[in-house]
Every structure is written in C-alpha cells, then in structure tokens.
C-alpha cells in the first residue's frame, strides 16, 4: 500500500476521503490516518478522475484540490492527477 511508505496503514473499510495531497487520498479509521487505495490500481491506464468522467493528466501540475482529488488542466480540459 502506498501509505506504508509514509508510516501509515491503508484503510481497510473506509472509503470516505478526508484529505488529498500529492501522495494520495487519505481517510481516517481506528484512530489514525490511513491511505485509501486507488480504485483502479489493477488498471494503470485509468485513474480516479475517470469515475467522474474526466481524463487523467499527462503532467502533475496541480491547479485545484477538492474533495474528489487533485486536478490539473491540459488541452483545454480539467483532468485528474
């Protein structure tokens, strides 16, 4: 799990996003922060933004962060980082 590299466990049941940063998406369970695994980890061609109908970014330049994730803007469209 990606969160282990930062000293935190992965969320076992929590899917509620409380925070998003350049490392990933964070939840909270068992009295500690935990990393929420990417829903498309098994298919690296997709990213979380495809769930919302947006493409994945080719770059990692952040323009906006909201409750869904980190957003970029490329080729005249919003995209997920």
N, C-alpha and C positions, 0 to 999 in steps of 0.2 A: 504494500500500500504506500502511496506517495507520502502520506503524512508521517510515516515512521521516520523518514529522513529528518524531520523537524522535531522529533521526540514526542509525537502524539499518535494515538491509535487511530485506526479507521473506524468510522461509525458502523455499528453492527445493524442497527434498525432505523436510526434517524435519517430522514431524507429532507428535513426542513433546513434550508440554507439560512444561516445567521450572518455569515460574512463570506466575502470572496476577495482574494488577493492574487498576486502573481503566482503564488504557489498552488492554489486550488480553491476548492469550495469547502467551507467549514460548517460543521454543526456542533451540537453540544449534547452529550449523553453521559450518564454515570459520573456526573460532577466534573467533567473535563471536556475541553475542546476535542473534536475529532474530525478527521478528513472524510468528506463524502466522496466516494469513488465515482469516477466518470462513468456515466450510464452507457457510454459507447466504447469502453476500454477495449473490448474484444474486436472492434472495428475502427481502426485508427483513421480511416477516411472520413468519419463523421465526428462531430463534436456536439457539445451540449446545445449550441445555438440551433442546430438542425431540428431540435424538438419544437422550437418556436418559429420555424420556417425561414431561418436566416442561414447564410453560408458561413463556413469557417474562414477566419482571416489567414492570409498568407504571411503577414508580418505580426509583430507583437506590440505595436504602438497602441497604447491604451488611450481612448477618448472618453470613456464613460464606464462607470461601475454601478450596477444596480442589484436588485435582489435576485436576478437571474444569473448574473455573471459579469465578466469583463468584456467590454465591447471595443472594437476598432471600427474604422471607416475606410473602405477601399473600393475603388472602381465605382464610386457613386452610391454605395450601399453600406449599411451597417452590417457588421459581421462579428462572430464570436471568437474570442481568443481563448 
